[in-house]
């Protein structure tokens, strides 16, 4: 049975599909969106975080690290990513819990056992399980095994995806998925590549494929001033989505900067600090104009 790398399992989620849900966050993503609110999901490898505010300077981690990846300095604890073997010795022995690794390898049974505990809430709210990330399609075997396991429990299954994957894989996943939450970030491939690291050609092509396949799809659009909040892009987005058979629902997700603290803890540059928060007028105008294409537009998840 396959294993995968995740960074969180969130219970009682209400913005990741219908009803009350359990959301499983996969590590690893082929995109590097400047506004990403889950930077801990960008790389598939476990990431070390040192919480300086908790550190008491005892030196236990320095003395006990078997790979000599940690050393003390005048500026506090220094950690060497190349030497670290992710053995968890520092985490297990730190008296102030100043060390943390984000990302753990889990089995299908590990995840399913946690999901089973919430089945009563799914039944009462018509909820289910959502696989998010990162990008769950990057761990294809693990995702498919989880989808099949949840299907055997008759659970509603949602996949939150960028759509950036091989078409054949996407169709395999579609056969075991009840709902896709599918991102459209921008209609121009070059503009898309500048802000996300990849072209949108495969993403839009795969969305057409899912629509022809008869998949249930909700479109999600991040509202990013200076990127996709302009007349031309809104018109092109509305025309494209309205041309897809069976797809009518759009969720607008206004950008927020709540993830800036995550970037700081990971030591990663935060481009999102350079992005403006959309105004209520911009959000409402975008919703109204997309609605003119006959689409059902909702603000928020």
C-alpha positions in Angstrom: 0.0 0.0 0.0 1.3 3.4 -0.9 2.5 6.2 1.4 2.5 9.9 1.0 3.8 13.1 2.5 1.3 15.5 4.1 1.6 18.6 6.3 -1.8 18.8 8.0 -5.1 17.1 8.5 -7.8 19.7 9.3 -11.0 18.6 10.9 -14.4 20.4 10.7 -13.4 22.4 7.6 -16.3 24.3 6.1 -14.7 26.0 3.1 -13.3 23.0 1.2 -16.5 21.6 -0.3 -20.0 20.9 0.8 -20.9 20.3 4.5 -18.4 19.6 7.3 -15.2 18.1 6.0 -11.8 16.7 6.8 -9.2 18.3 4.6 -5.9 16.4 4.0 -3.1 18.7 2.9 -0.5 17.1 0.6 3.1 18.4 0.4 4.5 19.4 -3.0 3.3 21.7 -5.7 4.5 22.3 -9.3 3.4 26.0 -9.1 5.0 28.8 -7.1 2.2 31.3 -6.9 3.3 34.6 -5.4 0.2 34.8 -3.2 0.3 31.2 -2.0 -1.2 30.9 1.5 0.3 27.4 2.1 4.0 27.9 1.5 4.7 24.8 3.7 3.1 22.8 0.8 5.4 24.0 -1.9 8.1 21.4 -1.4 7.5 17.7 -0.9 10.4 17.3 1.6 9.9 17.8 5.3 10.9 21.4 6.3 12.6 22.4 9.5 11.3 25.3 11.5 13.1 26.8 14.5 10.8 28.8 16.8 13.3 31.3 18.1 10.8 32.8 20.5 10.6 29.4 22.3 14.3 28.6 22.4 15.9 28.8 25.8 19.5 28.3 24.6 20.1 25.0 26.4 22.1 23.5 23.6 20.5 20.1 23.9 19.8 20.0 20.1 23.4 20.9 19.3 24.8 18.1 21.5 22.4 15.4 20.5 22.1 15.9 16.7 23.7 12.7 15.3 24.4 14.5 11.9 26.0 17.7 13.3 23.4 19.7 11.5 22.9 22.2 14.3 25.3 24.6 15.9 25.2 27.4 18.4 26.2 31.0 17.4 26.1 34.5 18.7 22.9 34.9 16.7 21.3 31.8 18.2 20.8 28.3 16.8 22.0 27.7 13.2 20.7 24.8 11.2 22.3 23.2 8.1 19.7 21.8 5.7 22.2 19.8 3.7 23.5 17.9 6.7 20.1 17.3 8.3 18.6 13.8 7.8 15.2 14.6 9.2 15.7 12.1 12.0 13.6 14.2 14.5 16.2 13.9 17.3 16.0 17.7 17.8 12.2 17.7 17.9 12.0 14.8 20.4 14.6 16.2 22.8 14.0 20.0 22.8 12.6 20.8 26.2 10.9 24.0 25.0 9.5 22.5 21.7 11.5 25.1 19.7 12.2 22.6 16.8 9.5 21.4 14.4 9.4 19.5 11.1 6.6 20.3 8.7 5.7 17.3 6.7 5.3 13.6 7.7 5.2 10.4 5.7 1.9 8.6 6.4 0.2 5.4 5.1 -3.3 5.1 3.7 -4.4 3.4 7.0 -3.0 6.4 9.0 -5.1 8.8 7.1 -8.3 6.7 6.8 -8.3 6.0 10.6 -8.4 9.7 11.3 -11.1 10.3 8.7 -13.3 7.5 10.1 -13.6 9.4 13.4 -15.5 12.2 11.7 -18.0 10.1 9.7 -20.8 11.1 12.0 -20.3 14.7 11.1 -20.2 14.0 7.4 -23.5 12.1 7.6 -25.2 15.0 9.5 -24.0 17.8 7.2 -23.7 16.0 3.8 -19.9 16.6 4.1 -16.9 14.4 3.3 -13.2 14.4 2.7 -11.2 17.0 0.7 -7.7 16.4 -0.6 -5.8 19.7 -1.0 -2.2 20.9 -0.7 0.2 21.8 -2.2 -1.0 19.8 -5.2 -2.4 16.4 -4.4 -2.0 15.2 -8.0 1.8 15.4 -7.5 1.4 12.2 -5.3 -0.8 10.4 -7.7 -0.6 6.8 -6.4 -1.2 7.9 -2.8 -4.1 10.1 -3.9 -5.7 7.4 -5.9 -5.4 4.9 -3.1 -7.0 7.3 -0.7 -9.8 8.2 -3.0 -10.6 4.5 -3.5 -10.4 3.8 0.3 -12.8 6.7 1.0 -15.0 5.5 -1.8 -15.3 2.1 -0.2 -16.6 3.9 2.9 -19.2 5.7 0.7 -17.7 9.1 1.6 -18.0 12.2 -0.6 -14.6 13.0 -2.1 -13.3 16.4 -3.2 -10.0 17.2 -4.9 -8.7 20.7 -4.6 -6.3 21.1 -7.6 -4.4 23.5 -9.8 -5.1 21.1 -12.7 -1.4 21.0 -13.6 -0.9 17.3 -14.3 -1.0 14.7 -17.1 -4.4 14.4 -18.7 -4.5 10.6 -18.3 -3.8 10.9 -14.6 -6.5 13.5 -14.2 -9.1 11.3 -15.8 -8.1 8.4 -13.5 -8.6 10.6 -10.5 -11.9 11.9 -11.9 -13.3 8.3 -11.9 -12.9 8.3 -8.1 -13.8 11.9 -7.3 -17.2 13.4 -6.6 -16.2 17.1 -6.9 -13.2 19.1 -8.1 -12.3 22.5 -6.8 -10.3 23.8 -9.8 -8.2 26.9 -9.9 -8.3 29.4 -12.7 -5.7 32.1 -11.9 -5.3 34.0 -15.3 -6.3 33.5 -18.9 -3.0 34.7 -20.4 -0.3 32.0 -20.5 2.7 34.4 -20.2 1.2 36.4 -17.4 0.3 33.2 -15.7 3.8 31.9 -15.9 5.3 35.1 -14.5 3.2 34.9 -11.4 2.9 31.1 -10.9 6.0 29.7 -12.5 4.1 27.7 -15.2 2.0 28.3 -18.2 -1.8 27.9 -18.0 -2.1 25.9 -21.3 -2.1 22.5 -19.6 -4.5 23.8 -16.8 -7.1 25.1 -19.2 -6.8 22.1 -21.5 -7.4 19.7 -18.6 -10.4 21.7 -17.4 -12.0 21.3 -20.9 -11.2 17.6 -20.6 -12.9 17.3 -17.2 -16.0 19.1 -18.5 -16.3 16.8 -21.4 -15.8 13.9 -19.1 -18.8 15.0 -17.1 -17.0 15.7 -13.8 -18.6 17.9 -11.2 -16.3 21.0 -11.0 -16.4 24.3 -9.0 -14.1 26.9 -10.3 -12.0 28.9 -7.8 -10.5 32.2 -8.8 -8.1 34.0 -6.4 -8.8 37.8 -6.6 -5.3 39.4 -7.0 -5.2 43.1 -7.7 -2.5 43.9 -10.3 -2.7 40.4 -11.6 -6.2 39.2 -12.7 -8.5 42.0 -11.6 -8.8 43.8 -15.0 -11.5 44.1 -17.7 -9.8 41.9 -20.3 -9.0 39.0 -18.0 -12.4 39.0 -16.4 -14.1 38.9 -19.8 -11.9 36.1 -21.1 -12.4 34.1 -17.9 -16.2 34.5 -18.0 -16.4 33.6 -21.7 -14.1 30.5 -21.2 -15.9 29.1 -18.2 -19.4 29.7 -19.7 -18.3 27.7 -22.7 -17.6 24.6 -20.7 -20.5 22.0 -20.6 -21.9 21.5 -17.1 -19.6 24.0 -15.3 -21.4 27.0 -13.9 -20.2 27.6 -10.3 -17.4 30.0 -9.5 -16.0 30.9 -6.1 -14.0 34.2 -5.8 -11.3 33.9 -3.1 -10.1 37.5 -2.2 -6.4 37.6 -1.5 -5.3 38.1 2.2 -1.9 38.3 3.7 -2.5 36.0 6.7 0.3 33.6 5.6 3.1 36.1 6.0 4.1 34.6 9.4 4.5 31.2 7.8 7.0 32.5 5.3 9.0 34.1 8.1 9.1 30.8 10.0 10.2 28.9 6.9 12.8 31.5 6.0 11.2 32.0 2.6 10.8 35.3 0.8 7.1 36.4 1.0 6.0 38.0 -2.4 2.5 38.2 -1.0 3.6 41.1 1.2 3.9 43.1 -2.1 0.3 42.4 -3.2 -2.6 44.7 -2.4 -5.7 43.5 -0.6 -8.7 43.7 -3.0 -11.3 46.3 -2.2 -14.9 45.3 -1.6 -15.8 47.2 -4.8 -13.3 45.3 -6.9 -14.6 41.9 -5.6 -18.3 42.8 -6.1 -17.6 44.2 -9.6 -15.7 41.0 -10.6 -18.6 38.9 -9.2 -21.2 40.9 -11.1 -19.3 40.8 -14.4 -18.7 37.1 -14.3 -22.4 36.6 -13.4 -23.3 38.4 -16.6 -22.1 35.2 -18.4 -24.8 33.2 -16.7 -22.4 31.8 -14.0 -23.2 31.3 -10.4 -20.7 33.4 -8.5 -20.1 33.2 -4.8 -17.6 35.3 -2.8 -15.5 33.1 -0.5 -15.1 29.4 -0.2 
